[in-house]
């Protein structure tokens, strides 16, 4: 048959609107094909091109069938007799299978036999090795008995003999581990007895070397080597703890000692440090040299002998130092403890040893005894109570040069108090930072509430509002320096943490800064309240002149002077404040707008009255030498206009006396034009 590995799909004409190879791809999809070719040709052209390619495929299919037709026809004839051939080879294949199975069984049996023989040989080899080790054990036991016979009573031995005995015991221990099953109970007991005796000898050498300050250094080195050879270094550490550290600390770390020292806990810590520097100096030097010779820490008397004993007695005998009821005393003792730990770290003189100290379980227990959450809660209550008492103090004015209000001064002092020496502790720095943000937020809320409250704890006069505005500005100016102070109190701080602190503080700054506008609005509102009532008197001006035979006005009405009295008093008291001009301009703009409306209403009323009288006069159509009532009324209306003009000019002069240009007050120019234009009517 033909090779079907060749591509049976013929290529299409080159002028088709699509690629013919696209139909044979595994990822071919009809919808995607139409989506890709919709912009190349319309549906009718695509239908025609597909029809052309269909004819090409049909022609290729017919050619393919014709080409391989003979092979298909001959296939059936070639299969004749195939079943008989299969039956003929079936029997030989079955026989071959049985023969192969027999060979397999024979090989498996041989493998099993060889494996058993090998296992037996291995057991014999192990038993032979065990017997050899047992022989060595008996030899070592005899040798050790002869070496240790002189010390059965006093457990003392010469250094050289002790080294030989330890070396021999090491061999004994090694061979005993290889013949455990063959050793008798008496042999096992003898090995244990000799081991205990050797440990006693090494212990005695170690303690003797500790007490011999002149020639004990060599003995310490020998005893540490012997402990290491016996793999009993923990016994040396425990022995030093029980015989040296514990007796010294037992008399030192007590409540009586704490009370007897003039500086209390600080003196007690100093004596503990002196013990390490003096009593443990030689042992620590020898152990450091010993560890360096092996390139790793084999013994650590500071961490395994000294510190656990000190920590245990500090926790058991001096429970009073952990009491947080008196926060000042707690701070002093905790600070002294941190200095004590720093001194110990300096003695360690090794970053690895310091790290091991911090990771030691007893160190964790020691630090957890200091109830920092309770201490912080007490400080929190103290600070919050101080702030809240200042917030409701009726005598709100501060005597400080930097602050105007007691509440602001107290809040700022409490904010800095969180980071003062005597209050701030590094392990709870995050709590004090959170408290700082809460204090700033509380000050912001207090400013907001005191302005909007209908029943404040004290009278909100104009001075208070101006003082509050000044204090908020001062608060905002000092917060960046406060951030620097806080950062300086934090150890090992990175740029990312500084950014987080800055962002959290900026949120509080934004909230507090928004209160400046609220205070300004309150000041403006307070200035405007009385003026709104006084402006109602503008509507009473017509009643002053109509049918009263008053003379032409030559001075302003009293309401104008009263209207300017409040701003004038405010200007005298707070003229130096940088925001005074803004507050007055804004307030006067609001008042002028209402003033303009009132004057316009009066002038419109006057004009309507004049027009009514004019129409009435024309209707009478008569003349008289006597002054008509309408003419008299016209004179009254002019007096009204004149009075308004005087009032507005007086109002303008008052505004200019505050150092404010008339163009900076909204509607003031329009008001002037209004009253001046009324004079021409």
C-alpha positions as CSV (number, residue, x, y, z in Angstrom):
1,X,0.0,0.0,0.0
2,X,1.0,3.6,-0.5
3,X,2.9,5.5,2.2
4,X,0.2,7.2,4.2
5,X,2.8,9.2,6.2
6,X,2.8,11.6,3.3
7,X,0.2,14.4,3.4
8,X,-2.8,13.1,1.4
9,X,-4.4,16.6,1.4
10,X,-3.6,18.4,-1.8
11,X,-2.9,22.1,-1.9
12,X,-5.6,24.4,-3.1
13,X,-5.4,27.2,-5.7
14,X,-3.3,30.2,-4.6
15,X,-6.0,32.7,-5.2
16,X,-8.3,31.5,-2.4
17,X,-9.1,33.9,0.4
18,X,-7.9,31.4,3.1
19,X,-4.9,29.1,3.8
20,X,-5.8,25.5,3.0
21,X,-3.4,24.2,5.6
22,X,-5.6,25.6,8.3
23,X,-8.1,22.8,8.0
24,X,-5.5,20.1,9.0
25,X,-4.4,21.8,12.2
26,X,-5.4,20.2,15.5
27,X,-6.5,23.6,16.9
28,X,-8.9,24.3,13.9
29,X,-12.2,25.7,15.0
30,X,-15.0,26.9,12.6
31,X,-15.9,30.0,14.6
32,X,-12.3,31.1,14.9
33,X,-11.7,30.5,11.2
34,X,-14.7,32.6,10.2
35,X,-13.7,35.3,12.7
36,X,-10.2,35.6,11.3
37,X,-11.3,35.7,7.6
38,X,-14.4,37.9,7.8
39,X,-12.4,41.0,7.0
40,X,-10.6,39.4,4.0
41,X,-13.7,38.5,2.0
42,X,-17.5,38.6,2.3
43,X,-19.6,35.5,2.9
44,X,-20.5,34.9,-0.7
45,X,-16.8,35.0,-1.8
46,X,-15.9,32.6,1.0
47,X,-18.7,30.3,0.1
48,X,-17.4,30.1,-3.5
49,X,-13.8,29.6,-2.5
50,X,-14.8,26.8,-0.1
51,X,-16.8,25.2,-3.0
52,X,-13.7,25.3,-5.2
53,X,-11.6,23.7,-2.5
54,X,-14.2,21.0,-1.9
55,X,-14.0,20.0,-5.5
56,X,-10.2,19.7,-5.2
57,X,-10.6,17.4,-2.1
58,X,-13.1,15.2,-3.8
59,X,-10.8,14.8,-6.8
60,X,-7.9,13.9,-4.5
61,X,-10.0,11.4,-2.6
62,X,-11.0,9.6,-5.9
63,X,-7.3,9.5,-7.0
64,X,-6.3,8.0,-3.6
65,X,-8.9,5.3,-3.8
66,X,-7.9,4.3,-7.3
67,X,-4.3,4.3,-6.4
68,X,-4.6,1.8,-3.5
69,X,-7.6,-0.2,-4.8
70,X,-5.4,-3.2,-5.9
71,X,-3.9,-3.5,-2.4
72,X,-7.3,-3.5,-0.8
73,X,-8.5,-6.3,-3.2
74,X,-5.4,-8.5,-2.6
75,X,-5.6,-8.1,1.2
76,X,-8.5,-10.6,1.5
77,X,-6.6,-13.3,-0.6
78,X,-3.5,-12.9,1.5
79,X,-5.4,-13.7,4.7
80,X,-6.5,-17.2,3.5
81,X,-4.9,-20.0,5.6
82,X,-3.6,-17.6,8.3
83,X,-5.7,-19.4,11.0
84,X,-4.1,-22.8,10.2
85,X,-0.6,-21.3,10.4
86,X,-1.5,-19.9,13.9
87,X,-2.7,-23.3,15.1
88,X,0.5,-25.0,13.9
89,X,2.8,-22.8,16.1
90,X,0.5,-22.8,19.2
91,X,1.7,-26.3,20.5
92,X,5.5,-25.5,20.2
93,X,5.0,-22.2,22.0
94,X,3.2,-23.9,24.9
95,X,6.1,-26.4,25.3
96,X,8.6,-23.5,25.3
97,X,6.7,-21.8,28.0
98,X,6.8,-24.8,30.3
99,X,10.5,-25.2,29.8
100,X,11.1,-21.6,30.7
101,X,9.0,-21.9,33.9
102,X,11.1,-24.9,35.0
103,X,14.3,-22.9,34.4
104,X,12.9,-20.1,36.4
105,X,12.0,-22.3,39.4
106,X,15.5,-23.8,39.4
107,X,17.1,-20.3,39.4
108,X,14.9,-19.1,42.2
109,X,15.8,-22.2,44.3
110,X,19.5,-21.5,43.7
111,X,19.1,-17.9,44.7
112,X,17.3,-18.8,47.9
113,X,19.9,-21.3,48.9
114,X,22.8,-18.9,48.3
115,X,20.9,-16.2,50.3
116,X,20.5,-18.5,53.2
117,X,24.2,-19.4,53.1
118,X,25.1,-15.7,53.0
119,X,22.9,-14.8,55.9
120,X,24.4,-17.7,57.9
121,X,27.9,-16.5,57.1
122,X,26.9,-12.9,58.1
123,X,25.6,-14.2,61.5
124,X,28.7,-16.2,62.0
125,X,30.8,-13.2,61.2
126,X,28.8,-11.0,63.6
127,X,29.1,-13.6,66.3
128,X,32.8,-13.9,65.7
129,X,33.1,-10.1,66.0
130,X,31.0,-10.2,69.1
131,X,33.2,-12.8,70.7
132,X,36.3,-10.9,69.8
133,X,34.8,-7.8,71.4
134,X,33.8,-9.8,74.4
135,X,37.4,-11.0,74.7
136,X,38.5,-7.3,74.5
137,X,35.9,-6.4,77.2
138,X,37.3,-9.0,79.6
139,X,40.8,-7.8,78.9
140,X,39.9,-4.1,79.5
141,X,38.0,-5.0,82.6
142,X,41.1,-6.7,84.1
143,X,43.2,-3.8,83.1
144,X,40.9,-1.2,84.5
145,X,40.5,-3.1,87.8
146,X,44.3,-3.1,88.2
147,X,44.4,0.7,87.4
148,X,41.5,1.6,89.7
149,X,42.3,-0.7,92.6
150,X,44.1,2.0,94.5
151,X,41.2,4.4,94.3
152,X,38.3,2.2,95.4
153,X,38.1,4.1,98.7
154,X,38.9,7.8,98.1
155,X,38.1,8.1,94.3
156,X,41.3,9.9,93.6
157,X,43.8,9.0,90.9
158,X,46.9,10.6,89.3
159,X,46.2,12.6,86.2
160,X,48.3,10.3,83.9
161,X,46.7,7.1,85.3
162,X,43.3,8.7,85.0
163,X,43.9,9.5,81.4
164,X,45.0,5.9,80.7
165,X,41.9,4.6,82.5
166,X,39.6,6.8,80.6
167,X,41.2,5.8,77.3
168,X,40.8,2.2,78.2
169,X,37.2,2.7,79.3
170,X,36.5,4.3,75.9
171,X,37.7,1.1,74.3
172,X,35.7,-1.0,76.8
173,X,32.6,1.0,76.1
174,X,33.0,0.6,72.3
175,X,33.5,-3.2,72.5
176,X,30.8,-3.6,75.0
177,X,28.3,-2.0,72.6
178,X,29.2,-4.7,70.0
179,X,28.7,-7.7,72.3
180,X,25.7,-6.8,74.4
181,X,24.0,-10.1,73.7
182,X,27.0,-12.1,74.8
183,X,27.9,-10.2,78.0
184,X,26.8,-11.6,81.3
185,X,24.9,-9.5,83.9
186,X,28.0,-9.4,86.1
187,X,30.0,-8.0,83.2
188,X,27.4,-5.3,82.5
189,X,27.3,-4.3,86.2
190,X,31.0,-4.1,86.3
191,X,31.2,-1.9,83.2
192,X,28.6,0.5,84.8
193,X,30.5,0.5,88.1
194,X,33.8,1.3,86.5
195,X,32.1,4.1,84.5
196,X,30.7,5.7,87.7
197,X,34.1,5.4,89.4
198,X,35.8,7.1,86.5
199,X,33.3,9.9,86.5
200,X,33.8,10.4,90.2
201,X,37.6,10.6,89.6
202,X,37.1,13.1,86.8
203,X,34.7,15.1,89.0
204,X,37.2,15.3,91.8
205,X,39.9,16.4,89.4
206,X,37.6,19.1,88.0
207,X,36.6,20.4,91.4
208,X,40.1,20.3,92.6
209,X,41.3,22.3,89.5
210,X,38.5,24.9,90.1
211,X,39.7,25.5,93.7
212,X,43.4,25.6,92.7
213,X,43.7,29.1,91.4
214,X,47.5,28.9,90.7
215,X,47.9,25.6,88.9
216,X,44.3,24.7,88.1
217,X,44.3,25.7,84.5
218,X,46.0,22.6,83.3
219,X,43.7,20.4,85.4
220,X,40.7,22.1,83.9
221,X,41.9,21.4,80.4
222,X,42.6,17.8,81.3
223,X,39.2,17.3,83.0
224,X,37.3,18.9,80.1
225,X,39.1,16.6,77.7
226,X,38.3,13.6,79.9
227,X,34.6,14.6,80.1
228,X,34.6,15.0,76.3
229,X,36.2,11.6,75.8
230,X,33.6,10.0,78.1
231,X,30.9,12.0,76.3
232,X,29.8,13.3,79.7
233,X,30.3,17.1,79.3
234,X,26.8,17.7,80.6
235,X,27.9,16.2,83.9
236,X,30.7,18.8,84.2
237,X,28.2,21.6,83.5
238,X,25.8,20.2,86.1
239,X,28.6,19.7,88.6
240,X,29.7,23.3,88.3
241,X,26.2,24.6,88.6
242,X,25.5,22.5,91.8
243,X,28.9,23.0,93.6
244,X,29.9,26.6,92.5
245,X,27.1,28.6,91.0
246,X,24.2,27.5,93.2
247,X,26.0,28.1,96.6
248,X,27.1,31.6,95.5
249,X,23.7,32.6,94.2
250,X,21.8,31.1,97.1
251,X,23.2,33.7,99.5
252,X,23.2,36.5,97.0
253,X,19.8,36.4,95.3
254,X,17.4,36.8,98.2
255,X,14.9,39.4,99.4
256,X,17.1,40.2,102.4
257,X,20.1,40.9,100.2
258,X,18.0,43.1,97.9
259,X,16.9,45.2,100.9
260,X,20.4,45.4,102.4
261,X,22.0,46.8,99.3
262,X,22.0,50.6,99.1
263,X,21.1,50.7,95.4
264,X,18.9,47.6,95.6
265,X,18.5,45.6,92.5
266,X,21.3,47.4,90.7
267,X,23.9,46.4,93.3
268,X,22.6,42.8,93.2
269,X,23.0,42.7,89.5
270,X,26.5,44.1,89.8
271,X,27.5,41.4,92.2
272,X,26.2,38.8,89.8
273,X,28.2,40.3,87.0
274,X,31.3,40.4,89.2
275,X,30.9,36.7,89.9
276,X,31.1,36.0,86.2
277,X,34.0,38.3,85.7
278,X,36.0,37.0,88.7
279,X,34.9,33.5,89.7
280,X,34.1,32.2,86.2
281,X,36.8,34.0,84.3
282,X,39.4,31.2,84.2
283,X,36.8,28.5,83.5
284,X,35.3,30.5,80.6
285,X,38.7,31.2,79.1
286,X,39.6,27.5,79.3
287,X,36.3,26.4,77.9
288,X,36.6,28.9,75.0
289,X,40.1,27.6,74.2
290,X,38.7,24.0,74.4
291,X,35.9,24.8,72.0
292,X,38.2,26.6,69.6
293,X,40.4,23.5,69.4
294,X,37.5,21.5,68.2
295,X,36.0,24.2,66.0
296,X,32.6,23.9,67.7
297,X,31.0,24.5,71.0
298,X,31.5,21.4,73.2
299,X,30.8,23.0,76.6
300,X,29.1,26.2,77.7
301,X,29.2,26.8,81.4
302,X,27.8,30.3,81.1
303,X,24.6,29.2,79.3
304,X,24.2,25.8,80.9
305,X,25.5,26.3,84.4
306,X,25.4,30.0,85.3
307,X,22.3,31.4,83.6
308,X,19.7,28.7,84.4
309,X,20.7,28.9,88.1
310,X,20.5,32.7,88.1
311,X,17.2,32.8,86.2
312,X,15.7,30.2,88.5
313,X,16.6,32.1,91.7
314,X,15.6,35.5,90.3
315,X,12.2,34.0,89.5
316,X,11.7,32.1,92.8
317,X,13.4,34.3,95.4
318,X,12.8,37.8,94.0
319,X,9.2,37.8,92.9
320,X,8.8,41.4,94.2
321,X,10.8,42.9,91.4
322,X,8.3,41.8,88.8
323,X,5.3,43.6,90.4
324,X,3.9,46.2,88.0
325,X,1.6,47.9,90.6
326,X,4.1,50.8,91.0
327,X,4.9,51.7,87.4
328,X,7.9,54.0,88.4
329,X,9.5,51.2,90.5
330,X,8.7,48.7,87.8
331,X,10.4,50.9,85.1
332,X,13.5,51.3,87.3
333,X,13.9,47.6,87.9
334,X,13.2,46.6,84.3
335,X,15.7,49.2,83.1
336,X,18.3,47.9,85.5
337,X,17.5,44.4,84.3
338,X,18.1,45.4,80.7
339,X,21.5,46.9,81.7
340,X,22.3,43.7,83.5
341,X,21.6,41.7,80.4
342,X,23.7,44.1,78.3
343,X,26.6,43.5,80.8
344,X,26.2,39.8,80.4
345,X,26.2,40.0,76.6
346,X,29.5,42.0,76.8
347,X,31.0,39.3,78.8
348,X,29.9,36.7,76.3
349,X,31.9,38.5,73.6
350,X,30.4,36.2,71.0
351,X,27.5,36.8,68.7
352,X,26.7,33.1,68.6
353,X,26.7,32.8,72.4
354,X,24.5,35.9,72.7
355,X,22.1,34.4,70.2
356,X,22.0,31.2,72.1
357,X,21.3,33.1,75.3
358,X,18.3,34.9,73.7
359,X,17.0,31.6,72.4
360,X,17.4,29.7,75.6
361,X,14.1,28.7,77.2
362,X,15.1,30.0,80.6
363,X,15.8,33.5,79.0
364,X,12.3,33.5,77.5
365,X,10.8,32.6,80.8
366,X,12.7,35.3,82.5
367,X,11.5,38.0,80.1
368,X,7.9,36.8,80.3
369,X,7.9,37.3,84.1
370,X,8.0,41.1,83.4
371,X,4.4,41.9,83.0
372,X,4.8,44.6,80.4
373,X,1.1,44.6,79.3
374,X,0.1,45.5,82.8
375,X,2.7,48.2,83.1
376,X,1.5,49.7,79.8
377,X,-2.1,49.6,80.9
378,X,-1.3,51.6,84.0
379,X,0.7,54.2,82.0
380,X,-2.2,54.3,79.5
381,X,-4.7,55.0,82.3
382,X,-2.5,57.7,83.8
383,X,-2.0,59.5,80.5
384,X,-5.6,59.2,79.4
385,X,-6.9,60.4,82.8
386,X,-4.6,63.5,82.6
387,X,-5.9,64.4,79.1
388,X,-9.5,63.9,79.9
389,X,-9.3,66.1,83.1
390,X,-7.7,68.8,81.1
391,X,-10.4,68.6,78.4
392,X,-13.1,69.5,80.9
393,X,-11.2,72.1,82.9
394,X,-13.3,75.2,83.1
395,X,-10.2,77.4,83.4
396,X,-9.1,76.7,79.9
397,X,-6.4,79.3,79.5
398,X,-2.8,78.2,79.8
399,X,0.0,80.1,81.4
400,X,2.6,78.6,79.0
401,X,4.3,80.7,76.3
402,X,3.9,78.0,73.7
403,X,0.3,77.1,74.2
404,X,-3.0,79.0,74.7
405,X,-5.2,76.3,76.1
406,X,-4.6,73.9,79.0
407,X,-6.1,71.0,77.0
408,X,-3.6,71.5,74.1
409,X,-0.7,71.9,76.4
410,X,-1.6,68.8,78.4
411,X,-2.2,66.8,75.3
412,X,1.1,67.7,73.8
413,X,3.0,67.0,77.1
414,X,1.2,63.6,77.4
415,X,2.1,62.8,73.7
416,X,5.8,63.4,74.5
417,X,5.5,61.7,77.8
418,X,4.9,58.4,76.0
419,X,8.6,58.6,74.8
420,X,10.2,60.1,77.9
421,X,12.8,58.3,80.0
422,X,11.0,56.8,82.9
423,X,8.0,55.9,80.8
424,X,9.0,54.4,77.5
425,X,10.3,50.8,77.2
426,X,11.6,49.5,73.9
427,X,9.9,46.0,74.0
428,X,6.5,47.8,73.9
429,X,7.4,50.5,71.5
430,X,4.6,49.5,69.2
431,X,2.1,50.0,72.0
432,X,3.4,53.5,72.8
433,X,3.3,54.4,69.1
434,X,-0.3,53.3,68.9
435,X,-1.1,55.3,72.1
436,X,0.5,58.3,70.4
437,X,-1.7,58.0,67.4
438,X,-4.7,57.6,69.8
439,X,-3.8,60.8,71.7
440,X,-3.6,62.8,68.4
441,X,-6.9,61.3,67.3
442,X,-8.4,62.2,70.7
443,X,-7.3,65.8,70.4
444,X,-8.8,65.9,67.0
445,X,-12.1,64.5,68.3
446,X,-12.1,66.9,71.2
447,X,-11.6,69.9,68.9
448,X,-14.5,68.7,66.7
449,X,-16.8,68.0,69.6
450,X,-16.1,71.2,71.5
451,X,-17.0,73.2,68.5
452,X,-20.2,71.3,67.6
453,X,-21.4,70.7,71.2
454,X,-24.5,72.4,72.3
455,X,-23.5,72.2,75.9
456,X,-19.7,72.5,76.2
457,X,-18.0,72.2,79.6
458,X,-17.2,76.0,79.5
459,X,-18.3,79.0,77.6
460,X,-17.1,79.1,74.0
461,X,-16.2,82.8,73.6
462,X,-14.2,84.3,70.8
463,X,-10.9,84.1,72.7
464,X,-11.2,80.4,73.2
465,X,-11.8,79.8,69.5
466,X,-8.8,81.9,68.4
467,X,-6.7,80.1,71.0
468,X,-7.9,76.8,69.8
469,X,-6.9,77.7,66.2
470,X,-3.5,78.8,67.3
471,X,-2.9,75.6,69.3
472,X,-3.9,73.4,66.4
473,X,-1.4,75.2,64.2
474,X,1.3,74.8,66.8
475,X,0.4,71.1,67.2
476,X,0.7,70.5,63.5
477,X,4.0,72.4,63.3
478,X,5.5,70.2,66.0
479,X,4.3,66.8,64.9
480,X,7.2,66.3,62.3
481,X,9.7,66.8,65.1
482,X,7.7,64.4,67.2
483,X,8.1,61.8,64.5
484,X,11.9,62.3,64.5
485,X,11.9,61.9,68.3
486,X,9.9,58.6,68.1
487,X,12.1,57.2,65.3
488,X,15.2,58.0,67.4
489,X,13.8,55.9,70.2
490,X,13.4,52.8,68.0
491,X,16.4,50.5,67.6
492,X,17.4,49.0,64.3
493,X,14.7,50.7,62.3
494,X,14.7,50.4,58.5
495,X,13.4,52.7,55.7
496,X,10.2,50.6,55.2
497,X,9.3,51.0,58.9
498,X,10.0,54.7,58.8
499,X,7.6,55.0,55.9
500,X,4.9,53.1,57.7
501,X,5.2,55.3,60.8
502,X,5.2,58.5,58.6
503,X,2.1,57.4,56.7
504,X,0.2,56.5,59.9
505,X,1.1,59.9,61.5
506,X,0.1,61.7,58.3
507,X,-3.4,60.3,58.6
508,X,-3.7,61.9,62.0
509,X,-2.2,65.1,60.7
510,X,-4.7,65.3,57.9
511,X,-7.6,64.8,60.3
512,X,-6.4,67.4,62.7
513,X,-5.6,69.9,59.9
514,X,-9.2,69.6,58.7
515,X,-10.3,71.0,62.1
516,X,-8.7,74.4,61.2
517,X,-11.5,75.1,58.8
518,X,-14.1,74.1,61.3
519,X,-12.6,76.4,63.9
520,X,-12.5,79.2,61.3
521,X,-16.1,78.7,60.5
522,X,-17.0,78.8,64.2
523,X,-15.1,82.1,64.6
524,X,-16.8,83.6,61.6
525,X,-20.2,82.3,62.8
526,X,-19.6,83.7,66.3
527,X,-18.7,87.1,64.9
528,X,-21.7,87.2,62.6
529,X,-24.4,86.1,65.1
530,X,-24.9,89.5,66.7
531,X,-24.6,91.4,63.4
532,X,-27.5,89.5,61.8
533,X,-29.8,90.7,64.5
534,X,-28.6,94.3,64.2
535,X,-29.1,94.3,60.4
536,X,-32.9,94.0,61.0
537,X,-32.8,97.7,62.1
538,X,-32.2,98.7,58.5
539,X,-35.8,98.0,57.8
540,X,-36.8,100.4,60.6
541,X,-35.1,103.4,58.9
542,X,-38.2,104.5,56.9
543,X,-40.2,104.7,60.1
544,X,-37.7,107.2,61.5
545,X,-38.4,109.8,58.7
546,X,-41.8,109.4,57.3
547,X,-44.2,111.9,58.8
548,X,-41.8,112.7,61.6
549,X,-40.5,116.1,60.4
550,X,-37.0,115.0,61.3
551,X,-34.1,117.0,60.0
552,X,-31.9,115.8,57.2
553,X,-29.6,113.1,58.7
554,X,-26.0,114.1,59.5
555,X,-24.8,111.0,61.4
556,X,-25.1,107.3,61.0
557,X,-27.6,105.2,62.9
558,X,-26.6,103.4,66.1
559,X,-27.0,100.0,64.5
560,X,-24.0,100.7,62.3
561,X,-21.8,101.4,65.3
562,X,-23.1,98.4,67.1
563,X,-22.5,96.3,63.9
564,X,-18.8,97.3,63.9
565,X,-18.4,97.1,67.7
566,X,-17.9,93.3,67.7
567,X,-15.4,93.1,64.8
568,X,-13.6,96.2,66.3
569,X,-13.2,94.5,69.6
570,X,-12.0,91.3,67.9
571,X,-9.5,93.3,65.9
572,X,-8.1,95.0,69.0
573,X,-7.6,91.6,70.8
574,X,-6.4,89.5,67.9
575,X,-5.1,91.9,65.3
576,X,-1.7,90.3,65.4
577,X,-3.0,86.8,64.5
578,X,-2.2,85.9,60.9
579,X,-5.7,84.7,60.3
580,X,-7.6,87.7,61.7
581,X,-7.7,89.5,58.4
582,X,-9.2,86.4,56.7
583,X,-11.8,85.9,59.4
584,X,-12.9,89.5,59.3
585,X,-13.0,89.6,55.5
586,X,-15.1,86.4,55.4
587,X,-17.4,87.6,58.2
588,X,-17.8,91.0,56.7
589,X,-18.5,89.5,53.2
590,X,-21.4,87.5,54.7
591,X,-22.7,90.5,56.6
592,X,-22.3,92.8,53.6
593,X,-24.3,90.4,51.5
594,X,-27.2,90.5,54.0
595,X,-26.7,94.3,54.4
596,X,-27.0,94.8,50.7
597,X,-30.2,92.7,50.6
598,X,-31.7,94.8,53.4
599,X,-30.7,98.1,51.8
600,X,-32.0,97.0,48.4
601,X,-35.3,96.1,50.0
602,X,-35.7,99.5,51.6
603,X,-34.8,101.4,48.5
604,X,-37.1,99.3,46.4
605,X,-39.9,100.0,48.9
606,X,-39.1,103.7,48.8
607,X,-39.1,103.7,45.0
608,X,-42.4,101.9,44.8
609,X,-43.9,104.4,47.2
610,X,-42.7,107.3,45.1
611,X,-44.1,105.8,41.9
612,X,-47.5,105.4,43.6
613,X,-47.5,109.0,44.8
614,X,-46.5,110.2,41.4
615,X,-49.4,108.5,39.8
616,X,-51.7,109.8,42.4
617,X,-50.5,113.4,41.8
618,X,-51.1,113.2,38.1
619,X,-54.6,111.9,38.7
620,X,-55.6,115.0,40.8
621,X,-54.6,117.3,37.9
622,X,-54.6,120.4,40.0
623,X,-52.0,122.9,41.4
624,X,-51.6,124.5,44.8
625,X,-49.2,126.8,46.5
626,X,-49.4,124.6,49.6
627,X,-46.9,121.8,49.8
628,X,-48.7,118.6,49.0
629,X,-48.4,115.5,51.2
630,X,-46.8,113.8,48.3
631,X,-44.1,116.4,48.1
632,X,-43.5,116.1,51.8
633,X,-43.2,112.3,51.4
634,X,-40.7,112.8,48.6
635,X,-38.6,114.8,51.1
636,X,-38.8,112.0,53.6
637,X,-37.7,109.4,51.1
638,X,-34.7,111.5,50.3
639,X,-33.8,111.6,54.0
640,X,-34.1,107.8,54.0
641,X,-31.7,107.5,51.1
642,X,-29.3,110.0,52.7
643,X,-29.4,108.0,56.0
644,X,-28.6,104.8,54.2
645,X,-25.7,106.6,52.4
646,X,-24.3,107.8,55.7
647,X,-24.7,104.4,57.3
648,X,-22.9,102.6,54.4
649,X,-20.0,105.1,54.4
650,X,-19.6,104.7,58.1
651,X,-19.7,100.9,57.6
652,X,-17.0,101.3,55.0
653,X,-14.8,103.4,57.2
654,X,-15.1,100.9,60.0
655,X,-14.0,98.1,57.6
656,X,-11.0,100.1,56.4
657,X,-10.0,100.8,60.0
658,X,-9.3,97.0,60.2
659,X,-6.8,97.4,57.4
660,X,-9.1,95.7,54.9
661,X,-9.5,97.1,51.4
662,X,-13.1,97.5,50.2
663,X,-12.4,95.4,47.2
664,X,-11.5,92.3,49.3
665,X,-15.0,92.3,50.9
666,X,-17.6,90.7,48.7
667,X,-20.7,92.9,47.8
668,X,-19.2,95.9,49.5
669,X,-18.6,97.8,46.2
670,X,-22.1,96.8,45.0
671,X,-23.5,98.2,48.3
672,X,-21.7,101.5,47.8
673,X,-22.9,101.8,44.2
674,X,-26.4,101.0,45.3
675,X,-26.7,103.8,47.9
676,X,-24.9,106.3,45.8
677,X,-27.1,105.6,42.8
678,X,-30.1,106.1,44.9
679,X,-29.1,109.7,45.5
680,X,-29.5,110.5,41.8
681,X,-33.0,109.2,41.6
